[in-house]
Amino acid sequence: MSNFVLRAATIEDMAACAVILNNWIDTTEWMPRVYDHADVERHHREAVFTERAVSVVEAEGSIAGFSALADDAYVTAPMATTRKAFRMFSMAGPNRTNLGRHRYD
C-alpha cells in the first residue's frame, strides 16, 4: 500500500502538476483544450507556483495530486490521480486552512 504525503510544492513539481492537469483535460470530454501541453506547464511554473500556495500529494516519489490556494483561501485547482490522493486535501483541515499554510507562515 502506498504512503501518501501532503507537502509544500517546489518549482520542480510543476511539470508533474501540469501532466496531471493535461491528462485530465485530455480525458474529459466536455473540457476543451485551449492551451497546448507545453503552455500549461509554463503557466504552472510562471504563474501558478509564483501566485498561489501550491501543495502536492506525493506517493512513492511521484506526484499524485496538487492543489493551488489563492490569497483569499479559494482552492483554485484540486487535482489528483487517485481518490486517496484527492482525499488528502480534504483531510488537511477545516476549510482547507492547512493547505498552503507554508506560504503564509
Secondary structure, DSSP 8 states (H G I E B T S, - for coil): ---EEEEE--GGGHHHHHHHHHHHHHH-TTS---S-HHHHHHHIIIIIHHHSEEEEEEETTEEEEEEEE-TTS-B---EESSHHHHHHHHTT-GGGTTTTHHHH-
